Amino acid sequence: MDAVATGAIGTEKLQLLMIPGRLVQAVRNKTFVEQLAGEFEELLKKGRVRKDFEHSEECQASLQQLLAALEEPPVDDMKFRALKSIFIATATTGTTKDVPPQLILNIARTLSSGELIVLATAFRIVRDDPGLGEKLHGVADAWVAQIARVSGIGLTGLVEHYESLLASKNLVNHRHQSDRSGLKMGKHFGLTDFGLRLCELMQRGDDEIATLNS
């Protein structure tokens, strides 16, 4: 494709066409980093950041994962907010440290906005209607339809696309039955323990950031 584009447009013109996209992402990245720095500083002033975090290897490794994600465009507001929230959650007091945050961020940075929407929707259902999974009797199509409706995605085929990607990363349970009609929902509406932890960190980070505006 690169060869075809280069032949049709020419190397110099092709490079010029690519520059605006890079500039837009660079501007967005600058805004993202400034936003993170400002919120982190405010949390420091409020005493919400763990005393051992700011100069720790844990902080450096987590920040490295977050910044590396910005080098893999496109990164929109939703994806950056998710990564930022995980970072903030691991930095603040009251968060368990049983899983190194950089490991979670390493997977989180690979998620698209669509995958994040599906994850967040499943997590919202876990909180708002914890018994729904049992009512659906492990029927995968019912799970997909519910996610499509609640999330606003609308298209079940699109939800299935994101579901398969999330399952490959062990964030939601894999399909079972010979015809792939079954989905183990358990207590967490199809989320694995890893998917649940990732969502919990995003929510905790969101809650911490929300305190800055109150």
Phi and psi restraints in degrees (value plus and minus 20) as a CYANA .aco file:
   2 ASP   PHI     -79.7   -39.7
   2 ASP   PSI     -61.5   -21.5
   3 ALA   PHI     -85.7   -45.7
   3 ALA   PSI     -61.1   -21.1
   4 VAL   PHI     -83.7   -43.7
   4 VAL   PSI     -66.2   -26.2
   5 ALA   PHI     -83.9   -43.9
   5 ALA   PSI     -61.2   -21.2
   6 THR   PHI     -84.5   -44.5
   6 THR   PSI     -61.6   -21.6
   7 GLY   PHI     -87.0   -47.0
   7 GLY   PSI     -56.4   -16.4
   8 ALA   PHI     -98.8   -58.8
   8 ALA   PSI     -55.5   -15.5
   9 ILE   PHI    -127.2   -87.2
   9 ILE   PSI     -53.4   -13.4
  10 GLY   PHI      80.8   120.8
  10 GLY   PSI     123.7   163.7
  11 THR   PHI     -79.6   -39.6
  11 THR   PSI     -67.7   -27.7
  12 GLU   PHI     -85.4   -45.4
  12 GLU   PSI     -64.5   -24.5
  13 LYS   PHI     -86.5   -46.5
  13 LYS   PSI     -57.5   -17.5
  14 LEU   PHI     -83.0   -43.0
  14 LEU   PSI     -61.8   -21.8
  15 GLN   PHI     -83.6   -43.6
  15 GLN   PSI     -58.5   -18.5
  16 LEU   PHI     -85.5   -45.5
  16 LEU   PSI     -57.5   -17.5
  17 LEU   PHI     -87.0   -47.0
  17 LEU   PSI     -49.6    -9.6
  18 MET   PHI    -101.1   -61.1
  18 MET   PSI     -41.1    -1.1
  19 ILE   PHI     -81.9   -41.9
  19 ILE   PSI     -66.5   -26.5
  20 PRO   PHI     -76.4   -36.4
  20 PRO   PSI     -61.6   -21.6
  21 GLY   PHI     -81.6   -41.6
  21 GLY   PSI     -61.1   -21.1
  22 ARG   PHI     -86.6   -46.6
  22 ARG   PSI     -59.6   -19.6
  23 LEU   PHI     -85.8   -45.8
  23 LEU   PSI     -61.5   -21.5
  24 VAL   PHI     -81.4   -41.4
  24 VAL   PSI     -65.3   -25.3
  25 GLN   PHI     -85.1   -45.1
  25 GLN   PSI     -58.0   -18.0
  26 ALA   PHI     -83.6   -43.6
  26 ALA   PSI     -61.3   -21.3
  27 VAL   PHI     -84.8   -44.8
  27 VAL   PSI     -63.4   -23.4
  28 ARG   PHI     -83.3   -43.3
  28 ARG   PSI     -62.1   -22.1
  29 ASN   PHI     -81.3   -41.3
  29 ASN   PSI     -60.4   -20.4
  30 LYS   PHI     -81.5   -41.5
  30 LYS   PSI     -63.9   -23.9
  31 THR   PHI     -82.9   -42.9
  31 THR   PSI     -62.4   -22.4
  32 PHE   PHI     -80.1   -40.1
  32 PHE   PSI     -68.1   -28.1
  33 VAL   PHI     -85.7   -45.7
  33 VAL   PSI     -60.8   -20.8
  34 GLU   PHI     -83.9   -43.9
  34 GLU   PSI     -58.1   -18.1
  35 GLN   PHI     -84.5   -44.5
  35 GLN   PSI     -66.5   -26.5
  36 LEU   PHI     -80.8   -40.8
  36 LEU   PSI     -65.7   -25.7
  37 ALA   PHI     -81.9   -41.9
  37 ALA   PSI     -62.0   -22.0
  38 GLY   PHI     -85.6   -45.6
  38 GLY   PSI     -63.9   -23.9
  39 GLU   PHI     -89.2   -49.2
  39 GLU   PSI     -58.1   -18.1
  40 PHE   PHI     -83.8   -43.8
  40 PHE   PSI     -61.2   -21.2
  41 GLU   PHI     -83.3   -43.3
  41 GLU   PSI     -61.7   -21.7
  42 GLU   PHI     -84.8   -44.8
  42 GLU   PSI     -59.3   -19.3
  43 LEU   PHI     -87.3   -47.3
  43 LEU   PSI     -54.7   -14.7
  44 LEU   PHI     -81.2   -41.2
  44 LEU   PSI     -66.6   -26.6
  45 LYS   PHI     -81.9   -41.9
  45 LYS   PSI     -54.1   -14.1
  46 LYS   PHI    -102.4   -62.4
  46 LYS   PSI     -23.0    17.0
  47 GLY   PHI      55.2    95.2
  47 GLY   PSI       1.0    41.0
  48 ARG   PHI    -108.0   -68.0
  48 ARG   PSI     -34.8     5.2
  49 VAL   PHI    -108.1   -68.1
  49 VAL   PSI     116.1   156.1
  50 ARG   PHI     -78.5   -38.5
  50 ARG   PSI     116.9   156.9
  51 LYS   PHI     -80.9   -40.9
  51 LYS   PSI     -50.5   -10.5
  52 ASP   PHI    -111.9   -71.9
  52 ASP   PSI     -14.4    25.6
  53 PHE   PHI    -110.9   -70.9
  53 PHE   PSI     -65.9   -25.9
  54 GLU   PHI     -74.7   -34.7
  54 GLU   PSI     -60.3   -20.3
  55 HIS   PHI    -129.9   -89.9
  55 HIS   PSI       1.1    41.1
  56 SER   PHI    -109.4   -69.4
  56 SER   PSI     142.0   182.0
  57 GLU   PHI     -83.6   -43.6
  57 GLU   PSI     -54.4   -14.4
  58 GLU   PHI     -78.7   -38.7
  58 GLU   PSI     -63.5   -23.5
  59 CYS   PHI     -85.7   -45.7
  59 CYS   PSI     -67.1   -27.1
  60 GLN   PHI     -82.4   -42.4
  60 GLN   PSI     -63.6   -23.6
  61 ALA   PHI     -87.4   -47.4
  61 ALA   PSI     -60.1   -20.1
  62 SER   PHI     -87.3   -47.3
  62 SER   PSI     -63.8   -23.8
  63 LEU   PHI     -84.2   -44.2
  63 LEU   PSI     -56.6   -16.6
  64 GLN   PHI     -82.3   -42.3
  64 GLN   PSI     -61.6   -21.6
  65 GLN   PHI     -83.7   -43.7
  65 GLN   PSI     -62.5   -22.5
  66 LEU   PHI     -84.7   -44.7
  66 LEU   PSI     -66.0   -26.0
  67 LEU   PHI     -88.6   -48.6
  67 LEU   PSI     -52.6   -12.6
  68 ALA   PHI     -83.5   -43.5
  68 ALA   PSI     -53.3   -13.3
  69 ALA   PHI     -82.2   -42.2
  69 ALA   PSI     -53.7   -13.7
  70 LEU   PHI     -89.1   -49.1
  70 LEU   PSI     -37.4     2.6
  71 GLU   PHI    -108.2   -68.2
  71 GLU   PSI     -17.6    22.4
  72 GLU   PHI    -140.4  -100.4
  72 GLU   PSI      47.5    87.5
  73 PRO   PHI     -85.2   -45.2
  73 PRO   PSI     140.4   180.4
  74 PRO   PHI    -105.6   -65.6
  74 PRO   PSI     122.6   162.6
  75 VAL   PHI    -140.8  -100.8
  75 VAL   PSI      93.3   133.3
  76 ASP   PHI    -118.8   -78.8
  76 ASP   PSI    -197.6  -157.6
  77 ASP   PHI     -79.6   -39.6
  77 ASP   PSI     -61.2   -21.2
  78 MET   PHI     -83.5   -43.5
  78 MET   PSI     -66.0   -26.0
  79 LYS   PHI     -87.0   -47.0
  79 LYS   PSI     -63.5   -23.5
  80 PHE   PHI     -84.8   -44.8
  80 PHE   PSI     -59.3   -19.3
  81 ARG   PHI     -81.2   -41.2
  81 ARG   PSI     -60.2   -20.2
  82 ALA   PHI     -83.1   -43.1
  82 ALA   PSI     -67.6   -27.6
  83 LEU   PHI     -84.7   -44.7
  83 LEU   PSI     -62.4   -22.4
  84 LYS   PHI     -82.4   -42.4
  84 LYS   PSI     -62.4   -22.4
  85 SER   PHI     -84.2   -44.2
  85 SER   PSI     -60.3   -20.3
  86 ILE   PHI     -83.2   -43.2
  86 ILE   PSI     -63.9   -23.9
  87 PHE   PHI     -81.8   -41.8
  87 PHE   PSI     -66.8   -26.8
  88 ILE   PHI     -82.4   -42.4
  88 ILE   PSI     -61.7   -21.7
  89 ALA   PHI     -80.5   -40.5
  89 ALA   PSI     -63.0   -23.0
  90 THR   PHI     -93.3   -53.3
  90 THR   PSI     -39.5     0.5
  91 ALA   PHI    -104.7   -64.7
  91 ALA   PSI     -42.8    -2.8
  92 THR   PHI    -114.5   -74.5
  92 THR   PSI     144.6   184.6
  93 THR   PHI     -90.5   -50.5
  93 THR   PSI     132.0   172.0
  94 GLY   PHI      69.6   109.6
  94 GLY   PSI     -19.8    20.2
  95 THR   PHI    -116.4   -76.4
  95 THR   PSI     110.3   150.3
  96 THR   PHI     -87.9   -47.9
  96 THR   PSI     129.0   169.0
  97 LYS   PHI    -136.2   -96.2
  97 LYS   PSI      15.1    55.1
  98 ASP   PHI     -93.6   -53.6
  98 ASP   PSI     -40.9    -0.9
  99 VAL   PHI    -143.4  -103.4
  99 VAL   PSI     105.9   145.9
 100 PRO   PHI     -76.1   -36.1
 100 PRO   PSI     104.3   144.3
 101 PRO   PHI     -80.3   -40.3
 101 PRO   PSI     -49.2    -9.2
 102 GLN   PHI     -85.4   -45.4
 102 GLN   PSI     -47.0    -7.0
 103 LEU   PHI     -90.3   -50.3
 103 LEU   PSI     -59.8   -19.8
 104 ILE   PHI     -88.3   -48.3
 104 ILE   PSI     -62.7   -22.7
 105 LEU   PHI     -84.5   -44.5
 105 LEU   PSI     -51.5   -11.5
 106 ASN   PHI     -82.6   -42.6
 106 ASN   PSI     -56.5   -16.5
 107 ILE   PHI    -102.0   -62.0
 107 ILE   PSI     -61.1   -21.1
 108 ALA   PHI     -78.8   -38.8
 108 ALA   PSI     -54.0   -14.0
 109 ARG   PHI     -89.4   -49.4
 109 ARG   PSI     -34.8     5.2
 110 THR   PHI    -109.1   -69.1
 110 THR   PSI     -26.2    13.8
 111 LEU   PHI    -101.9   -61.9
 111 LEU   PSI     121.5   161.5
 112 SER   PHI    -108.1   -68.1
 112 SER   PSI     149.7   189.7
 113 SER   PHI     -80.9   -40.9
 113 SER   PSI     -58.3   -18.3
 114 GLY   PHI     -82.7   -42.7
 114 GLY   PSI     -62.9   -22.9
 115 GLU   PHI     -83.6   -43.6
 115 GLU   PSI     -60.0   -20.0
 116 LEU   PHI     -84.9   -44.9
 116 LEU   PSI     -57.0   -17.0
 117 ILE   PHI     -84.3   -44.3
 117 ILE   PSI     -64.5   -24.5
 118 VAL   PHI     -83.4   -43.4
 118 VAL   PSI     -64.9   -24.9
 119 LEU   PHI     -80.3   -40.3
 119 LEU   PSI     -70.0   -30.0
 120 ALA   PHI     -82.7   -42.7
 120 ALA   PSI     -54.2   -14.2
 121 THR   PHI     -88.9   -48.9
 121 THR   PSI     -64.6   -24.6
 122 ALA   PHI     -80.0   -40.0
 122 ALA   PSI     -61.0   -21.0
 123 PHE   PHI     -86.3   -46.3
 123 PHE   PSI     -59.0   -19.0
 124 ARG   PHI     -83.4   -43.4
 124 ARG   PSI     -60.2   -20.2
 125 ILE   PHI     -85.4   -45.4
 125 ILE   PSI     -58.7   -18.7
 126 VAL   PHI     -76.8   -36.8
 126 VAL   PSI     -61.2   -21.2
 127 ARG   PHI     -97.8   -57.8
 127 ARG   PSI     -61.3   -21.3
 128 ASP   PHI    -106.7   -66.7
 128 ASP   PSI     -50.4   -10.4
 129 ASP   PHI    -164.1  -124.1
 129 ASP   PSI      49.5    89.5
 130 PRO   PHI     -80.5   -40.5
 130 PRO   PSI     -40.6    -0.6
 131 GLY   PHI    -112.0   -72.0
 131 GLY   PSI     -18.0    22.0
 132 LEU   PHI     -84.3   -44.3
 132 LEU   PSI     -57.7   -17.7
 133 GLY   PHI     -76.6   -36.6
 133 GLY   PSI     -62.5   -22.5
 134 GLU   PHI     -85.6   -45.6
 134 GLU   PSI     -57.2   -17.2
 135 LYS   PHI     -85.8   -45.8
 135 LYS   PSI     -47.2    -7.2
 136 LEU   PHI    -106.2   -66.2
 136 LEU   PSI     -25.9    14.1
 137 HIS   PHI      35.6    75.6
 137 HIS   PSI      13.9    53.9
 138 GLY   PHI      49.3    89.3
 138 GLY   PSI       0.7    40.7
 139 VAL   PHI    -106.0   -66.0
 139 VAL   PSI      95.3   135.3
 140 ALA   PHI     -79.9   -39.9
 140 ALA   PSI     -61.5   -21.5
 141 ASP   PHI     -82.0   -42.0
 141 ASP   PSI     -55.0   -15.0
 142 ALA   PHI     -88.2   -48.2
 142 ALA   PSI     -57.8   -17.8
 143 TRP   PHI     -82.8   -42.8
 143 TRP   PSI     -67.7   -27.7
 144 VAL   PHI     -80.6   -40.6
 144 VAL   PSI     -64.9   -24.9
 145 ALA   PHI     -83.0   -43.0
 145 ALA   PSI     -58.2   -18.2
 146 GLN   PHI     -87.7   -47.7
 146 GLN   PSI     -63.1   -23.1
 147 ILE   PHI     -82.7   -42.7
 147 ILE   PSI     -63.0   -23.0
 148 ALA   PHI     -81.4   -41.4
 148 ALA   PSI     -60.1   -20.1
 149 ARG   PHI     -92.2   -52.2
 149 ARG   PSI     -70.6   -30.6
 150 VAL   PHI     -89.0   -49.0
 150 VAL   PSI     -57.5   -17.5
 151 SER   PHI     -95.4   -55.4
 151 SER   PSI     -44.7    -4.7
 152 GLY   PHI      68.0   108.0
 152 GLY   PSI     -19.5    20.5
 153 ILE   PHI     -82.5   -42.5
 153 ILE   PSI     -59.2   -19.2
 154 GLY   PHI      64.0   104.0
 154 GLY   PSI     -71.6   -31.6
 155 LEU   PHI    -105.9   -65.9
 155 LEU   PSI      99.2   139.2
 156 THR   PHI     -86.4   -46.4
 156 THR   PSI     -52.8   -12.8
 157 GLY   PHI     -82.4   -42.4
 157 GLY   PSI     -56.2   -16.2
 158 LEU   PHI     -91.1   -51.1
 158 LEU   PSI     -59.8   -19.8
 159 VAL   PHI     -81.5   -41.5
 159 VAL   PSI     -62.3   -22.3
 160 GLU   PHI     -81.7   -41.7
 160 GLU   PSI     -57.1   -17.1
 161 HIS   PHI     -80.2   -40.2
 161 HIS   PSI     -69.3   -29.3
 162 TYR   PHI     -88.8   -48.8
 162 TYR   PSI     -54.9   -14.9
 163 GLU   PHI     -79.1   -39.1
 163 GLU   PSI     -64.7   -24.7
 164 SER   PHI     -84.4   -44.4
 164 SER   PSI     -56.1   -16.1
 165 LEU   PHI     -87.7   -47.7
 165 LEU   PSI     -62.4   -22.4
 166 LEU   PHI     -86.2   -46.2
 166 LEU   PSI     -57.5   -17.5
 167 ALA   PHI     -85.6   -45.6
 167 ALA   PSI     -56.4   -16.4
 168 SER   PHI     -86.7   -46.7
 168 SER   PSI     -40.4    -0.4
 169 LYS   PHI    -122.1   -82.1
 169 LYS   PSI     -11.2    28.8
 170 ASN   PHI      38.9    78.9
 170 ASN   PSI      16.2    56.2
 171 LEU   PHI    -118.3   -78.3
 171 LEU   PSI     -48.1    -8.1
 172 VAL   PHI    -146.1  -106.1
 172 VAL   PSI     137.8   177.8
 173 ASN   PHI     -86.8   -46.8
 173 ASN   PSI     130.2   170.2
 174 HIS   PHI     -96.9   -56.9
 174 HIS   PSI     133.5   173.5
 175 ARG   PHI     -86.3   -46.3
 175 ARG   PSI     133.9   173.9
 176 HIS   PHI    -156.2  -116.2
 176 HIS   PSI    -195.7  -155.7
 177 GLN   PHI      57.7    97.7
 177 GLN   PSI     133.5   173.5
 178 SER   PHI     -83.3   -43.3
 178 SER   PSI     -49.6    -9.6
 179 ASP   PHI    -119.5   -79.5
 179 ASP   PSI      -8.2    31.8
 180 ARG   PHI      39.2    79.2
 180 ARG   PSI      12.1    52.1
 181 SER   PHI    -110.1   -70.1
 181 SER   PSI     -29.8    10.2
 182 GLY   PHI    -124.0   -84.0
 182 GLY   PSI     129.4   169.4
 183 LEU   PHI    -165.8  -125.8
 183 LEU   PSI      99.9   139.9
 184 LYS   PHI     -90.7   -50.7
 184 LYS   PSI      95.8   135.8
 185 MET   PHI    -118.1   -78.1
 185 MET   PSI     -55.2   -15.2
 186 GLY   PHI      36.9    76.9
 186 GLY   PSI    -170.7  -130.7
 187 LYS   PHI    -104.1   -64.1
 187 LYS   PSI     -31.0     9.0
 188 HIS   PHI    -138.7   -98.7
 188 HIS   PSI       8.2    48.2
 189 PHE   PHI      29.4    69.4
 189 PHE   PSI      29.6    69.6
 190 GLY   PHI      69.0   109.0
 190 GLY   PSI     -30.5     9.5
 191 LEU   PHI     -95.2   -55.2
 191 LEU   PSI     118.6   158.6
 192 THR   PHI     -96.9   -56.9
 192 THR   PSI     153.7   193.7
 193 ASP   PHI     -81.7   -41.7
 193 ASP   PSI     -53.4   -13.4
 194 PHE   PHI     -88.9   -48.9
 194 PHE   PSI     -65.7   -25.7
 195 GLY   PHI     -81.9   -41.9
 195 GLY   PSI     -59.8   -19.8
 196 LEU   PHI     -84.0   -44.0
 196 LEU   PSI     -64.6   -24.6
 197 ARG   PHI     -83.1   -43.1
 197 ARG   PSI     -62.0   -22.0
 198 LEU   PHI     -81.2   -41.2
 198 LEU   PSI     -63.8   -23.8
 199 CYS   PHI     -85.9   -45.9
 199 CYS   PSI     -59.4   -19.4
 200 GLU   PHI     -82.1   -42.1
 200 GLU   PSI     -60.1   -20.1
 201 LEU   PHI     -87.0   -47.0
 201 LEU   PSI     -61.2   -21.2
 202 MET   PHI     -81.5   -41.5
 202 MET   PSI     -62.7   -22.7
 203 GLN   PHI     -86.1   -46.1
 203 GLN   PSI     -61.7   -21.7
 204 ARG   PHI     -84.6   -44.6
 204 ARG   PSI     -61.4   -21.4
 205 GLY   PHI     -83.5   -43.5
 205 GLY   PSI     -61.8   -21.8
 206 ASP   PHI     -78.8   -38.8
 206 ASP   PSI     -62.6   -22.6
 207 ASP   PHI     -84.4   -44.4
 207 ASP   PSI     -59.6   -19.6
 208 GLU   PHI     -85.2   -45.2
 208 GLU   PSI     -64.3   -24.3
 209 ILE   PHI     -85.1   -45.1
 209 ILE   PSI     -55.7   -15.7
 210 ALA   PHI     -83.1   -43.1
 210 ALA   PSI     -49.4    -9.4
 211 THR   PHI     -86.9   -46.9
 211 THR   PSI     -41.7    -1.7
 212 LEU   PHI     -92.3   -52.3
 212 LEU   PSI     -40.5    -0.5
 213 ASN   PHI    -121.2   -81.2
 213 ASN   PSI     -17.9    22.1
